Amino acid sequence: MIKNNFTTYILLFFLILQANAQKTDLKSPSEYFPNERTKILVVGTIHLDYPNLDAAKTDKKDQIDVLEESKQKEVTELVNYIKQFKPTKVVIEAWDNFNATEKLREYKKGKFRDERSERYQLGIRIASELNLDTLYAIDANPMVEDLQELDSTYTENLFKGFDFKSDDPLWEITNEWYKTIGKLPTEMNLLSYYKYINSREHHKYEFGAYLVGDFKLENERGADILSVWWYNRNLRIFRKIQKINNGTDDRILVIYGNGHAAILRQLFDSSPEYDFIEFDSI
């Protein structure tokens, strides 16, 4: 009996060793991909010139004047913080006709210092101070515009009632949250504010805002709208950034509206091609 028990223990011992050996041979998904990747820093931003073209508007009383002396000091602090990332390429939210590289050259000669937009206050200024010779203006139309040309009746019916005026209680909470966030730049130091709005949790709920309200239109219409409109636009932006000849030695700074940044975070963080850098870690 003792001999049989001893044999059983020995067998169990070797089975455990074998199981542990198999576990150690199991690679994590990241081990299958190259360690050297293009580093990317996505800086979600408010539009510092307040064009108020987005669904969430900022009341005049809650807007900052980024050219005021006190705020300019905060901008300088924010710029110096971002520069620690040492980007080799800078991407801004703009169309080709913005002529970003030409504006960068003119900025270096002293022009555009009174422009409030983050394109100038952050993107062009950072590229200039780092002596970069190219600035990448990247934006994209969503797929729905292609569909509109093919069948305008279909897209008009698809978007009927999509007006950001839903009575969904979660959308009402989201609106109140947006209003609170919109006031913060008047109350907070800009660097602290940018760390706050670029946190993983903030981006999670920034994207989650698109999953309530009109997203719940009858059947799956809201899901279809999000697919061909907002999510598709950001996928196309991501693809355009992929195409700017990124090497593993590159360090790419992307300065974009924070609603876009919430999705771009997902895309870059999931891609085996990029090493996503958290904003508050630089």
C-alpha positions as CSV (number, residue, x, y, z in Angstrom):
1,M,0.0,0.0,0.0
2,I,2.8,2.4,0.9
3,K,4.6,1.6,-2.3
4,N,1.5,2.3,-4.3
5,N,1.0,5.7,-2.6
6,F,4.7,6.6,-3.2
7,T,4.3,5.7,-6.9
8,T,1.2,7.9,-7.1
9,Y,3.0,10.9,-5.5
10,I,5.9,10.5,-7.9
11,L,3.5,10.5,-10.9
12,L,1.7,13.5,-9.6
13,F,5.0,15.3,-9.0
14,F,6.1,14.8,-12.6
15,L,2.7,15.7,-14.0
16,I,2.9,19.0,-12.1
17,L,6.4,19.6,-13.4
18,Q,5.2,18.9,-16.9
19,A,2.2,21.3,-16.6
20,N,4.5,24.1,-15.3
21,A,6.9,23.5,-18.1
22,Q,4.1,23.9,-20.6
23,K,3.0,27.1,-18.9
24,T,6.4,28.6,-19.2
25,D,6.5,27.8,-22.9
26,L,3.3,29.8,-23.5
27,K,4.1,33.2,-24.9
28,S,2.2,36.3,-24.2
29,P,0.7,37.9,-27.4
30,S,3.2,40.8,-27.3
31,E,6.2,38.4,-27.5
32,Y,5.2,37.5,-31.1
33,F,5.7,41.1,-32.3
34,P,8.8,43.3,-32.5
35,N,9.9,45.1,-29.4
36,E,11.1,48.1,-31.4
37,R,8.0,50.2,-32.2
38,T,7.2,53.7,-33.2
39,K,6.6,55.7,-30.1
40,I,3.4,57.8,-30.2
41,L,2.0,60.5,-27.9
42,V,-1.6,61.5,-28.5
43,V,-2.4,64.8,-26.9
44,G,-6.2,65.4,-26.7
45,T,-7.0,69.0,-26.6
46,I,-9.8,71.5,-26.5
47,H,-10.0,74.0,-29.4
48,L,-8.3,77.0,-27.8
49,D,-10.0,79.4,-30.3
50,Y,-13.4,78.1,-29.4
51,P,-15.0,77.7,-32.8
52,N,-17.9,75.8,-31.1
53,L,-18.5,73.6,-34.1
54,D,-18.8,70.4,-32.0
55,A,-22.0,69.1,-30.4
56,A,-20.8,70.2,-27.0
57,K,-20.5,74.0,-26.9
58,T,-18.6,76.2,-24.4
59,D,-20.4,79.3,-23.1
60,K,-18.5,82.6,-23.6
61,K,-18.1,83.0,-19.9
62,D,-16.4,79.7,-19.6
63,Q,-13.8,80.3,-22.4
64,I,-10.2,81.3,-21.7
65,D,-8.2,83.8,-23.6
66,V,-5.1,81.8,-24.3
67,L,-3.2,85.1,-25.3
68,E,-3.6,86.6,-21.8
69,E,-0.2,86.8,-20.0
70,S,-1.2,84.3,-17.2
71,K,-2.4,81.7,-19.7
72,Q,0.6,82.2,-22.0
73,K,2.8,81.2,-19.0
74,E,0.7,78.1,-18.6
75,V,0.9,77.4,-22.4
76,T,4.7,77.6,-22.1
77,E,4.7,75.2,-19.2
78,L,2.5,72.8,-21.2
79,V,4.6,73.1,-24.3
80,N,7.8,72.5,-22.4
81,Y,6.2,69.4,-20.8
82,I,5.2,68.0,-24.2
83,K,8.7,68.7,-25.7
84,Q,10.2,66.3,-23.2
85,F,8.7,63.5,-25.4
86,K,11.2,64.7,-28.0
87,P,9.0,64.2,-31.0
88,T,10.5,63.7,-34.5
89,K,7.2,64.3,-36.2
90,V,4.2,66.5,-35.2
91,V,0.7,65.8,-36.5
92,I,-2.1,68.4,-36.1
93,E,-5.9,68.3,-36.8
94,A,-6.1,70.2,-40.1
95,W,-6.7,69.7,-43.8
96,D,-4.1,69.8,-46.5
97,N,-5.2,73.3,-47.5
98,F,-4.1,74.5,-44.1
99,N,-0.6,74.4,-45.6
100,A,0.9,73.4,-42.3
101,T,4.6,73.2,-43.3
102,E,4.4,76.6,-45.0
103,K,2.8,78.1,-41.9
104,L,5.6,76.5,-39.8
105,R,8.2,78.3,-41.9
106,E,6.3,81.6,-41.5
107,Y,5.9,81.1,-37.8
108,K,9.7,80.7,-37.5
109,K,9.9,84.2,-39.0
110,G,7.6,85.6,-36.3
111,K,4.2,85.3,-37.8
112,F,1.0,83.9,-36.3
113,R,2.0,84.7,-32.7
114,D,-1.5,86.1,-32.0
115,E,-3.4,83.0,-33.2
116,R,-5.3,81.3,-30.5
117,S,-5.9,77.9,-32.1
118,E,-4.0,74.9,-30.6
119,R,-2.6,74.4,-34.1
120,Y,-0.4,77.4,-33.5
121,Q,-0.2,77.5,-29.7
122,L,0.8,73.9,-29.4
123,G,1.5,72.2,-32.8
124,I,3.4,74.8,-34.7
125,R,5.1,76.2,-31.7
126,I,6.4,72.8,-30.6
127,A,7.6,72.0,-34.1
128,S,9.3,75.4,-34.4
129,E,11.1,75.1,-31.0
130,L,12.3,71.6,-31.8
131,N,13.6,73.0,-35.2
132,L,11.5,70.5,-37.2
133,D,11.1,71.3,-40.9
134,T,7.8,69.6,-41.6
135,L,4.4,69.7,-39.9
136,Y,1.8,67.1,-40.8
137,A,-1.8,68.3,-41.3
138,I,-4.0,65.2,-41.1
139,D,-7.8,65.0,-41.2
140,A,-10.3,62.7,-43.0
141,N,-13.8,62.8,-44.2
142,P,-16.0,59.9,-42.8
143,M,-17.3,57.2,-45.1
144,V,-20.9,58.6,-44.8
145,E,-19.9,61.3,-47.2
146,D,-19.0,58.7,-49.8
147,L,-22.4,57.0,-49.1
148,Q,-24.1,60.3,-49.5
149,E,-22.8,60.7,-53.0
150,L,-24.0,57.1,-53.8
151,D,-27.5,57.4,-52.3
152,S,-28.5,60.6,-50.5
153,T,-31.9,59.2,-49.7
154,Y,-30.4,56.3,-47.7
155,T,-28.1,58.6,-45.7
156,E,-30.9,61.1,-45.0
157,N,-33.1,58.3,-43.7
158,L,-30.2,56.8,-41.7
159,F,-29.5,60.1,-39.9
160,K,-33.1,61.1,-39.3
161,G,-33.5,62.2,-35.7
162,F,-29.7,62.0,-35.0
163,D,-29.5,65.5,-33.4
164,F,-27.8,65.2,-30.0
165,K,-31.1,65.9,-28.3
166,S,-32.0,62.5,-26.9
167,D,-34.0,62.1,-23.7
168,D,-31.8,59.2,-22.6
169,P,-31.0,59.9,-18.9
170,L,-27.3,58.9,-19.6
171,W,-27.1,61.5,-22.3
172,E,-28.4,64.1,-19.9
173,I,-25.7,63.1,-17.4
174,T,-23.1,63.3,-20.2
175,N,-24.2,66.8,-21.2
176,E,-23.8,67.9,-17.6
177,W,-20.3,66.3,-17.5
178,Y,-19.3,68.1,-20.7
179,K,-20.4,71.4,-19.2
180,T,-18.4,70.8,-16.1
181,I,-15.3,69.8,-18.1
182,G,-15.8,72.9,-20.3
183,K,-15.4,75.2,-17.3
184,L,-12.2,73.7,-15.9
185,P,-9.6,75.6,-18.0
186,T,-10.8,78.8,-16.3
187,E,-10.2,77.1,-12.9
188,M,-7.2,75.0,-13.5
189,N,-3.6,75.2,-14.6
190,L,-3.5,74.1,-18.3
191,L,-0.9,71.4,-17.8
192,S,-2.9,69.9,-14.9
193,Y,-6.0,70.1,-17.1
194,Y,-4.4,68.4,-20.0
195,K,-3.2,65.6,-17.8
196,Y,-6.7,65.2,-16.5
197,I,-8.5,65.1,-19.9
198,N,-5.8,62.7,-21.3
199,S,-6.1,60.1,-18.6
200,R,-7.3,56.6,-19.6
201,E,-10.5,57.0,-17.6
202,H,-11.4,60.3,-19.1
203,H,-10.9,58.9,-22.6
204,K,-13.0,55.9,-21.7
205,Y,-16.0,58.1,-20.9
206,E,-15.2,60.5,-23.7
207,F,-15.8,57.7,-26.1
208,G,-18.6,56.2,-24.1
209,A,-20.5,59.4,-24.7
210,Y,-21.1,58.2,-28.2
211,L,-22.6,55.0,-27.0
212,V,-25.6,56.6,-25.3
213,G,-28.3,59.1,-26.5
214,D,-28.8,58.9,-30.2
215,F,-26.8,55.7,-30.4
216,K,-30.0,54.1,-29.1
217,L,-32.2,55.0,-32.0
218,E,-34.6,52.3,-33.1
219,N,-33.2,49.0,-34.3
220,E,-29.4,49.3,-34.9
221,R,-29.5,52.7,-36.7
222,G,-27.4,54.5,-34.1
223,A,-24.7,51.8,-34.3
224,D,-24.7,52.1,-38.1
225,I,-24.4,55.9,-37.8
226,L,-21.5,55.7,-35.4
227,S,-19.8,53.2,-37.7
228,V,-19.9,55.2,-40.9
229,W,-19.5,58.6,-39.3
230,W,-17.5,59.1,-36.2
231,Y,-15.6,55.9,-35.8
232,N,-14.8,55.6,-39.5
233,R,-13.4,59.1,-39.5
234,N,-11.0,58.3,-36.8
235,L,-10.0,55.0,-38.5
236,R,-9.2,57.0,-41.6
237,I,-7.1,59.5,-39.5
238,F,-5.2,56.6,-38.0
239,R,-4.6,55.1,-41.5
240,K,-3.2,58.5,-42.7
241,I,-0.8,58.7,-39.8
242,Q,0.4,55.2,-40.6
243,K,1.3,56.4,-44.1
244,I,3.7,59.2,-43.1
245,N,6.7,56.9,-43.3
246,N,7.0,56.0,-39.6
247,G,10.2,54.2,-38.5
248,T,10.9,52.6,-35.2
249,D,13.2,55.5,-34.4
250,D,10.3,58.0,-34.9
251,R,8.6,59.6,-32.0
252,I,5.2,61.0,-33.2
253,L,3.3,63.7,-31.5
254,V,-0.4,63.8,-32.4
255,I,-2.4,66.9,-31.3
256,Y,-6.1,66.4,-31.8
257,G,-9.5,67.3,-30.4
258,N,-10.0,65.1,-27.3
259,G,-13.1,63.3,-28.8
260,H,-10.8,62.0,-31.5
261,A,-8.0,61.3,-29.0
262,A,-10.2,58.9,-27.1
263,I,-10.5,56.7,-30.2
264,L,-7.0,57.2,-31.4
265,R,-5.8,56.0,-28.0
266,Q,-7.6,52.7,-28.6
267,L,-6.2,52.3,-32.1
268,F,-2.5,53.1,-31.3
269,D,-2.6,51.3,-28.0
270,S,-3.9,48.1,-29.7
271,S,-1.6,48.3,-32.8
272,P,1.5,46.1,-32.8
273,E,3.2,48.9,-34.8
274,Y,3.2,51.6,-32.1
275,D,4.2,52.1,-28.5
276,F,1.5,54.3,-27.0
277,I,2.9,56.7,-24.4
278,E,0.6,57.9,-21.6
279,F,0.5,61.7,-21.4
280,D,1.1,61.9,-17.7
281,S,4.2,59.7,-17.9
282,I,6.6,62.0,-19.9
